[in-house]
Amino acid sequence: MTGTDFRKIPPQPLQPIEFTVPGVFETTLENGLRIVVLQDNRLPLVSYRLAFNWGDINDPTESIGVTSAMASMLNEGTANYSSRQLADEIERLGASISVHASDDFTVMSASTLSLYSTEIMRLVAEMTLRPSFPEDELDLYRRNTVEHLKFQRSQPGFLANEQAARLIFGSHPYSRVSPSAEDIEKLTREDLSIAHDLAFIPNNAVFIIVGDVDREEIVRQIDDLFGSWPKSQLTEMAFPEFAGRNRRSLTIVDRPGSAQSNIVLANSAIDRKSPDYFPMLVMNQILGAGASSRVFMNLREEKGYTYGAYTRLDAKRLGGDFEATAEVRTAVTGDSLKEFFYELDRIRTERVPDEEMSDAKNFLTGVFPLRAETQEGMTNLVVNRFLYDLPENYLQSYRANVEAVTADDVQRVAERYVRPQEMAMVIVGDAKEIIPQASSYADAVEIFDTEGNPINVSDQEAAAN
């Protein structure tokens, strides 16, 4: 090879480095609390996750938003610490403690220098076992949350997701993307205390510790702090089925004068433990997961309709959905729908070329080890493995599972889980500009204002004409 010819030929990829997870130790206390310890002594740091199989979907119908409120209030006061005292103690240690509730889980996260492991464990136990939910802090939470809900309603992404979740999940709790202001304003200390007692039970939890710890010592500490935490009866909840769909629909959230249309096209898909997870992962990567994907290259690079167009797979514990999204200029709303449906049909009917398959799998297998480069990244991978009850060798076999996906697998899952003819089309924007462009794509049209109230469709059609 002479001259500059070498610049025309990319170098061959290096052999992949074997991905290994340090030995994971598991044990269970007499009260049912599972303990998982992964020793990693490269840095003097420790990450903790105390995770409960209880989330927002478990909110009673009369107390929507209570699980998230309870989680947020855990660091606002305990039997032995005020909110300020807790904050000062955590700051003194240079540590962090936070609690977050998602649809399916509630997780307390903490991190600290290993030097302060004993102190941070004591604070985690204090917040977990002895929260006080002070009335003044709850009042502040209510006021701040109501203001945040008002802000959410100014965001087109929130409005689109709210309608899409309603259409896909129906009466299932997954359909709630947020409580209402009325839900928040009526929450009481008693509601939070009841939610805490239902969610925070040891036989419904896993305590995961990753970092510079002594395994035997950390298990002994957990037993000392949490061993007397009484086991309790698990509360079983029955959830309704997801909304069944057999046709495509159009839902518009009217924002008069909007310069953009926020588009979401969605249908139900898989849960996190589905055997089709890895084929769906590869299919989504090809179709719309990044800046080299099909919908991105089509709607942005070729057509110039948007800054970005994507697809997303959201696989939760009990189910999930598949979405295609973009924010486009109002004038090209209809043209954008045409290109979206072209790509959604193409992934279903045409076999993906070998080069695209290779690029997608190389990206997924290459980026996966990077997620474990930091201690927090490794901790999150381990947490997901246990929360979703994935196979014991899930992390070690991840790349092999991606590599095993074939073009036939991609087309099979696309045909099954990408269903353009029954998608919920949600568009946030100027209804009178959108209707003439989009109504031909659906059998039914409904319009809402930004507060979620229905608007008469015939009035909007008349205005559009």
C-alpha positions as CSV (number, residue, x, y, z in Angstrom):
1,M,0.0,0.0,0.0
2,T,1.5,3.3,-1.1
3,G,0.8,7.0,-0.8
4,T,-2.4,7.9,0.9
5,D,-4.3,4.7,-0.1
6,F,-4.2,3.5,3.5
7,R,-6.6,6.4,4.4
8,K,-9.3,4.9,2.2
9,I,-9.3,1.6,4.2
10,P,-10.5,1.6,7.8
11,P,-8.5,-0.5,10.2
12,Q,-9.7,-3.9,11.2
13,P,-11.6,-4.0,14.5
14,L,-9.7,-5.3,17.5
15,Q,-10.7,-8.5,19.1
16,P,-13.4,-7.9,21.8
17,I,-12.1,-7.9,25.3
18,E,-13.9,-10.5,27.5
19,F,-16.4,-8.9,29.7
20,T,-16.3,-10.3,33.2
21,V,-18.2,-9.5,36.4
22,P,-16.3,-9.9,39.7
23,G,-17.7,-12.7,41.9
24,V,-21.1,-11.8,43.2
25,F,-22.0,-13.0,46.6
26,E,-25.6,-13.5,47.6
27,T,-27.2,-14.3,50.9
28,T,-30.6,-13.8,52.6
29,L,-31.3,-12.6,56.2
30,E,-33.9,-14.5,58.3
31,N,-36.4,-11.7,57.6
32,G,-36.2,-12.3,53.9
33,L,-33.9,-9.4,52.9
34,R,-31.7,-10.4,50.1
35,I,-28.1,-9.2,50.1
36,V,-25.9,-9.0,47.0
37,V,-22.2,-8.0,47.4
38,L,-19.9,-7.3,44.5
39,Q,-16.4,-6.5,45.8
40,D,-14.5,-4.0,43.6
41,N,-11.3,-2.7,45.3
42,R,-10.0,-0.6,42.4
43,L,-11.2,2.6,44.0
44,P,-12.0,3.5,47.7
45,L,-15.7,3.9,46.8
46,V,-18.9,2.1,47.6
47,S,-22.3,2.2,45.9
48,Y,-25.5,1.0,47.6
49,R,-29.0,0.2,46.2
50,L,-31.8,-0.8,48.5
51,A,-34.5,-1.8,46.0
52,F,-38.2,-2.7,46.6
53,N,-40.5,-4.5,44.2
54,W,-43.1,-1.8,44.6
55,G,-43.6,1.3,42.5
56,D,-46.1,3.9,41.2
57,I,-48.4,1.2,39.7
58,N,-49.1,0.0,43.3
59,D,-50.6,3.4,44.3
60,P,-54.2,2.9,45.6
61,T,-56.8,4.6,43.3
62,E,-57.6,7.0,46.2
63,S,-54.0,8.0,46.7
64,I,-52.4,8.4,43.3
65,G,-48.8,9.7,43.6
66,V,-48.3,8.5,47.1
67,T,-45.4,6.1,46.4
68,S,-43.4,8.8,44.7
69,A,-44.3,11.2,47.5
70,M,-43.3,8.7,50.2
71,A,-39.9,8.1,48.4
72,S,-39.2,11.8,48.1
73,M,-40.0,12.4,51.7
74,L,-37.7,9.8,53.2
75,N,-34.8,12.3,53.4
76,E,-36.9,15.0,54.9
77,G,-36.9,13.7,58.5
78,T,-36.7,10.6,60.7
79,A,-37.2,9.7,64.3
80,N,-33.7,11.0,65.2
81,Y,-32.9,13.6,62.4
82,S,-34.6,16.6,61.0
83,S,-34.4,17.3,57.3
84,R,-31.5,19.8,57.9
85,Q,-29.7,17.4,60.2
86,L,-29.8,14.6,57.6
87,A,-28.6,16.9,54.9
88,D,-25.7,18.2,57.1
89,E,-24.7,14.6,58.0
90,I,-24.7,13.4,54.4
91,E,-22.7,16.5,53.3
92,R,-20.2,16.0,56.2
93,L,-19.4,12.6,54.8
94,G,-19.1,13.8,51.2
95,A,-21.7,11.2,50.4
96,S,-25.1,11.1,48.6
97,I,-28.4,9.4,49.4
98,S,-31.5,9.7,47.2
99,V,-34.7,7.7,46.8
100,H,-36.7,7.4,43.6
101,A,-39.9,5.5,42.7
102,S,-40.5,4.4,39.1
103,D,-43.5,2.5,37.7
104,D,-42.3,-0.8,39.0
105,F,-39.7,-0.2,41.7
106,T,-38.7,2.0,44.6
107,V,-34.9,2.4,45.0
108,M,-32.8,4.1,47.6
109,S,-29.4,4.9,46.2
110,A,-26.3,5.9,48.2
111,S,-22.6,6.3,47.5
112,T,-19.6,7.2,49.7
113,L,-15.9,6.8,50.3
114,S,-15.3,3.3,51.8
115,L,-13.9,5.1,54.8
116,Y,-17.4,6.2,55.7
117,S,-19.3,3.0,54.8
118,T,-20.4,2.4,58.4
119,E,-21.8,5.9,58.8
120,I,-23.7,5.9,55.5
121,M,-25.2,2.5,56.2
122,R,-26.5,3.8,59.5
123,L,-28.2,6.7,57.7
124,V,-29.7,4.4,55.1
125,A,-31.2,2.3,57.9
126,E,-32.5,5.4,59.7
127,M,-34.3,6.7,56.5
128,T,-35.6,3.2,55.7
129,L,-36.9,2.1,59.0
130,R,-37.7,5.4,60.9
131,P,-39.1,8.1,58.5
132,S,-41.3,10.7,60.2
133,F,-42.8,12.5,57.2
134,P,-43.0,15.9,58.9
135,E,-46.1,17.9,58.1
136,D,-44.2,21.1,57.2
137,E,-41.9,19.2,54.8
138,L,-45.0,17.5,53.3
139,D,-46.6,20.8,52.7
140,L,-43.5,22.1,50.9
141,Y,-43.5,18.9,48.8
142,R,-47.1,19.4,47.8
143,R,-46.6,23.0,46.8
144,N,-43.4,22.3,44.8
145,T,-44.9,19.3,43.1
146,V,-48.0,21.1,42.0
147,E,-45.9,23.9,40.5
148,H,-43.8,21.3,38.7
149,L,-47.0,19.7,37.3
150,K,-48.0,23.1,35.9
151,F,-44.6,23.3,34.2
152,Q,-45.0,19.8,32.7
153,R,-48.2,20.9,31.0
154,S,-46.2,23.5,29.1
155,Q,-44.0,20.8,27.6
156,P,-45.2,19.1,24.4
157,G,-43.2,16.0,25.1
158,F,-45.1,15.5,28.4
159,L,-48.5,16.1,26.7
160,A,-47.7,13.6,23.9
161,N,-46.5,10.9,26.4
162,E,-49.6,11.4,28.5
163,Q,-52.0,10.7,25.6
164,A,-49.9,7.9,24.2
165,A,-49.8,6.1,27.6
166,R,-53.6,6.4,27.9
167,L,-54.2,4.9,24.5
168,I,-51.7,2.1,24.8
169,F,-52.3,1.0,28.4
170,G,-55.9,1.8,28.9
171,S,-57.0,1.3,32.5
172,H,-53.7,-0.3,33.6
173,P,-51.6,1.9,36.0
174,Y,-48.9,2.2,33.3
175,S,-51.3,4.7,31.6
176,R,-50.5,7.3,34.3
177,V,-47.5,9.3,33.5
178,S,-48.1,11.7,36.4
179,P,-50.6,12.4,39.2
180,S,-52.9,15.4,39.0
181,A,-52.6,18.5,41.2
182,E,-55.7,17.3,43.0
183,D,-54.1,14.0,43.7
184,I,-51.0,15.7,45.3
185,E,-52.9,18.2,47.3
186,K,-55.0,15.6,49.2
187,L,-52.0,13.4,50.3
188,T,-51.6,13.2,54.0
189,R,-48.9,12.0,56.4
190,E,-51.1,8.9,57.1
191,D,-51.2,8.1,53.4
192,L,-47.4,8.2,53.2
193,S,-47.0,6.1,56.4
194,I,-49.4,3.5,55.0
195,A,-47.5,3.4,51.7
196,H,-44.2,3.0,53.5
197,D,-45.5,0.1,55.5
198,L,-46.8,-1.6,52.4
199,A,-43.7,-1.1,50.2
200,F,-40.8,-1.2,52.7
201,I,-40.8,-4.8,53.9
202,P,-37.6,-6.8,53.9
203,N,-39.0,-9.9,52.1
204,N,-39.8,-7.6,49.1
205,A,-36.4,-6.1,48.9
206,V,-32.8,-6.6,47.7
207,F,-29.8,-4.8,49.1
208,I,-27.0,-4.5,46.6
209,I,-23.5,-3.2,47.5
210,V,-20.8,-2.7,45.0
211,G,-17.3,-1.4,45.8
212,D,-14.4,-1.4,48.3
213,V,-15.9,-3.5,51.1
214,D,-15.2,-6.5,53.1
215,R,-17.9,-9.0,52.3
216,E,-18.3,-10.6,55.7
217,E,-18.1,-7.3,57.5
218,I,-20.8,-5.6,55.3
219,V,-23.1,-8.5,55.7
220,R,-22.7,-8.4,59.5
221,Q,-23.4,-4.6,59.5
222,I,-26.6,-5.1,57.4
223,D,-27.7,-7.9,59.8
224,D,-27.1,-5.6,62.8
225,L,-29.0,-2.7,61.2
226,F,-31.8,-4.5,59.4
227,G,-32.0,-7.9,61.0
228,S,-34.8,-7.0,63.4
229,W,-36.9,-5.4,60.6
230,P,-40.0,-7.7,60.7
231,K,-41.0,-9.7,57.8
232,S,-44.5,-8.9,56.5
233,Q,-47.2,-10.3,54.2
234,L,-46.7,-9.3,50.6
235,T,-49.7,-7.4,49.2
236,E,-50.8,-9.0,45.9
237,M,-52.3,-6.6,43.4
238,A,-54.3,-7.5,40.3
239,F,-53.9,-5.2,37.3
240,P,-56.3,-4.8,34.3
241,E,-55.2,-5.8,30.8
242,F,-53.7,-3.3,28.5
243,A,-56.0,-1.5,26.0
244,G,-56.7,-3.7,23.0
245,R,-56.2,-1.9,19.7
246,N,-57.3,-3.0,16.2
247,R,-57.1,0.2,14.2
248,R,-54.9,3.3,13.9
249,S,-56.1,6.4,15.7
250,L,-55.1,10.1,15.7
251,T,-55.1,12.1,18.9
252,I,-54.2,15.8,18.7
253,V,-53.3,18.0,21.7
254,D,-54.1,21.5,20.5
255,R,-51.5,24.2,21.0
256,P,-52.7,27.1,18.7
257,G,-49.9,28.9,16.9
258,S,-47.3,26.2,17.7
259,A,-44.4,26.3,15.2
260,Q,-43.7,22.6,15.7
261,S,-45.6,19.3,15.8
262,N,-44.5,16.8,18.4
263,I,-45.2,13.4,16.9
264,V,-45.5,10.1,18.9
265,L,-46.5,6.8,17.1
266,A,-46.9,4.0,19.6
267,N,-48.2,0.4,20.1
268,S,-47.8,-2.1,22.9
269,A,-44.7,-4.3,22.8
270,I,-42.7,-6.6,25.2
271,D,-42.0,-6.8,28.8
272,R,-38.4,-6.8,30.1
273,K,-38.1,-10.6,30.4
274,S,-39.4,-11.4,26.9
275,P,-37.3,-13.9,24.9
276,D,-37.6,-11.4,22.1
277,Y,-35.7,-8.7,24.0
278,F,-32.4,-9.0,22.1
279,P,-33.9,-9.2,18.6
280,M,-36.0,-6.1,19.5
281,L,-32.9,-4.3,20.8
282,V,-31.1,-4.9,17.5
283,M,-34.2,-4.0,15.4
284,N,-34.7,-0.8,17.3
285,Q,-31.0,0.1,16.9
286,I,-31.3,-0.2,13.1
287,L,-34.6,1.6,12.9
288,G,-34.3,4.6,15.2
289,A,-32.1,4.3,18.2
290,G,-29.3,6.7,17.1
291,A,-28.0,9.3,14.6
292,S,-27.2,6.7,12.0
293,S,-30.5,4.9,12.2
294,R,-33.1,4.7,9.4
295,V,-35.7,7.2,10.6
296,F,-33.0,9.7,11.7
297,M,-31.2,9.5,8.3
298,N,-34.6,9.8,6.5
299,L,-36.4,12.6,8.3
300,R,-33.4,14.7,9.3
301,E,-30.5,14.0,6.9
302,E,-32.5,13.4,3.7
303,K,-35.6,15.5,4.2
304,G,-34.6,18.1,6.7
305,Y,-37.9,17.9,8.5
306,T,-36.5,17.8,12.1
307,Y,-33.4,18.0,14.2
308,G,-33.9,14.3,15.2
309,A,-36.2,11.4,14.7
310,Y,-36.0,8.3,16.8
311,T,-37.6,5.0,17.9
312,R,-37.7,3.7,21.4
313,L,-38.4,0.4,23.1
314,D,-39.7,0.7,26.7
315,A,-39.8,-2.7,28.3
316,K,-41.1,-2.7,31.8
317,R,-41.8,-5.4,34.3
318,L,-45.3,-6.2,33.2
319,G,-45.3,-5.0,29.6
320,G,-44.1,-2.2,27.4
321,D,-44.4,-0.2,24.3
322,F,-42.7,0.7,21.1
323,E,-42.6,4.3,20.0
324,A,-41.4,6.4,17.0
325,T,-41.0,10.1,17.8
326,A,-39.9,13.4,16.3
327,E,-40.5,17.2,16.6
328,V,-41.0,18.6,13.1
329,R,-42.0,21.9,11.5
330,T,-45.8,22.2,11.5
331,A,-45.9,22.5,7.7
332,V,-44.3,19.1,7.2
333,T,-46.4,17.1,9.7
334,G,-48.1,15.1,7.0
335,D,-44.9,14.5,5.1
336,S,-43.2,13.3,8.3
337,L,-45.9,10.8,9.0
338,K,-45.5,9.5,5.4
339,E,-41.8,8.9,6.0
340,F,-42.3,7.4,9.4
341,F,-44.8,4.8,8.1
342,Y,-42.6,4.1,5.1
343,E,-39.7,3.1,7.5
344,L,-42.0,1.3,9.8
345,D,-43.4,-0.8,6.9
346,R,-39.9,-1.4,5.4
347,I,-38.4,-2.9,8.6
348,R,-41.3,-5.3,8.6
349,T,-41.2,-6.4,5.0
350,E,-37.6,-6.2,3.8
351,R,-34.7,-8.3,5.2
352,V,-32.1,-6.1,6.8
353,P,-28.8,-6.1,4.8
354,D,-25.8,-7.7,6.4
355,E,-23.9,-4.4,6.7
356,E,-26.7,-2.8,8.7
357,M,-27.0,-5.8,10.9
358,S,-23.2,-5.8,11.6
359,D,-23.1,-2.0,12.4
360,A,-26.0,-2.3,14.8
361,K,-24.6,-5.3,16.6
362,N,-21.1,-3.8,16.8
363,F,-22.5,-0.7,18.4
364,L,-24.5,-2.6,21.0
365,T,-21.7,-5.0,21.9
366,G,-19.1,-2.2,21.9
367,V,-21.0,0.3,24.1
368,F,-22.1,-2.3,26.7
369,P,-18.8,-2.7,28.5
370,L,-18.5,1.1,28.7
371,R,-21.5,1.1,30.9
372,A,-19.6,-0.9,33.5
373,E,-16.4,1.2,33.4
374,T,-17.6,3.3,36.4
375,Q,-18.7,1.8,39.7
376,E,-22.1,3.5,39.4
377,G,-22.5,2.0,35.9
378,M,-21.7,-1.5,37.1
379,T,-24.0,-1.0,40.1
380,N,-26.9,-0.1,37.8
381,L,-26.3,-3.1,35.6
382,V,-26.3,-5.4,38.6
383,V,-29.5,-3.8,40.0
384,N,-31.4,-4.2,36.8
385,R,-30.3,-7.9,36.6
386,F,-31.8,-8.5,40.1
387,L,-34.9,-6.3,39.8
388,Y,-36.1,-7.8,36.6
389,D,-35.0,-11.3,37.7
390,L,-32.9,-11.8,34.7
391,P,-30.7,-14.9,34.2
392,E,-27.6,-15.3,36.5
393,N,-25.2,-15.0,33.5
394,Y,-27.2,-12.1,31.9
395,L,-24.3,-9.6,32.1
396,Q,-21.6,-12.1,30.9
397,S,-23.8,-13.3,28.0
398,Y,-25.1,-10.0,26.9
399,R,-22.8,-9.5,23.9
400,A,-23.2,-13.2,22.8
401,N,-27.0,-12.7,22.9
402,V,-26.7,-9.6,20.7
403,E,-24.4,-11.4,18.3
404,A,-26.8,-14.3,18.0
405,V,-29.5,-12.1,16.5
406,T,-30.1,-12.8,12.8
407,A,-31.8,-10.7,10.1
408,D,-34.6,-13.2,10.2
409,D,-35.0,-12.5,13.9
410,V,-35.2,-8.8,13.3
411,Q,-37.9,-9.1,10.6
412,R,-39.9,-11.6,12.8
413,V,-40.0,-9.2,15.8
414,A,-40.7,-6.2,13.6
415,E,-43.7,-8.0,12.0
416,R,-45.0,-8.9,15.5
417,Y,-44.3,-5.8,17.5
418,V,-44.1,-2.9,15.0
419,R,-47.8,-2.6,14.0
420,P,-48.4,0.5,11.9
421,Q,-52.0,-0.3,11.2
422,E,-53.0,-0.2,14.9
423,M,-50.7,2.5,16.2
424,A,-51.8,5.3,18.4
425,M,-50.8,8.5,16.6
426,V,-50.4,11.4,19.0
427,I,-49.5,14.9,17.7
428,V,-49.0,18.0,19.9
429,G,-49.3,21.2,18.0
430,D,-51.7,23.5,16.1
431,A,-54.8,21.4,15.5
432,K,-56.2,23.5,12.6
433,E,-52.9,23.1,10.8
434,I,-52.4,19.4,11.6
435,I,-55.9,18.0,10.8
436,P,-55.7,18.6,7.0
437,Q,-52.3,16.9,6.9
438,A,-52.8,14.0,9.3
439,S,-56.5,13.0,9.3
440,S,-56.2,10.7,6.3
441,Y,-53.8,8.5,8.2
442,A,-56.3,7.4,10.8
443,D,-59.9,6.1,11.0
444,A,-60.7,8.1,14.1
445,V,-59.6,11.6,15.3
446,E,-59.9,13.1,18.8
447,I,-58.6,16.5,20.0
448,F,-57.7,17.6,23.6
449,D,-56.5,20.9,25.1
450,T,-53.3,21.0,27.1
451,E,-55.3,20.3,30.3
452,G,-56.5,17.0,28.9
453,N,-60.0,18.1,28.2
454,P,-61.7,16.9,25.0
455,I,-62.4,19.4,22.2
456,N,-65.2,19.0,19.6
457,V,-63.5,17.7,16.5
458,S,-66.1,19.2,14.1
459,D,-65.4,22.7,15.4
460,Q,-61.7,22.2,14.7
461,E,-62.3,20.8,11.2
462,A,-64.6,23.7,10.4
463,A,-61.8,26.1,11.5
464,A,-59.3,24.3,9.4
465,N,-61.4,24.6,6.3
